[in-house]
């Protein structure tokens, strides 16, 4: 349902007019830890910036060491 039609009074009116009773209560807004969300958002933004670099997202380096060196330099650039 669209949020414009999401009100308890309207829902009760619609159900009562049809002789129905709600079996699922209206959901309360989800709670979340704001500090944890900020940290998670920061990590997601960092990874998105890193993935924009074609060389990081498609590793052409042949050794683990050279790939990690490139990844470390990219992370230092975007941190």
KAPEFEN-V205994 format. One record per pair of residues at least 4 apart in sequence whose ideal C-beta (glycine too) atoms are under 6 Angstrom apart, sorted by sequence separation. I is the first residue (numbers start at 1). J is the second residue. If there is no record, write none. Layout:
i->{I I}
j->{J J}
This chain:
i->{1 12 54 75 1 15 32 61 50 51 61 15 59 8 56 53 50 49 46}
j->{5 16 58 79 6 20 37 66 56 57 67 22 67 26 74 74 74 78 78}
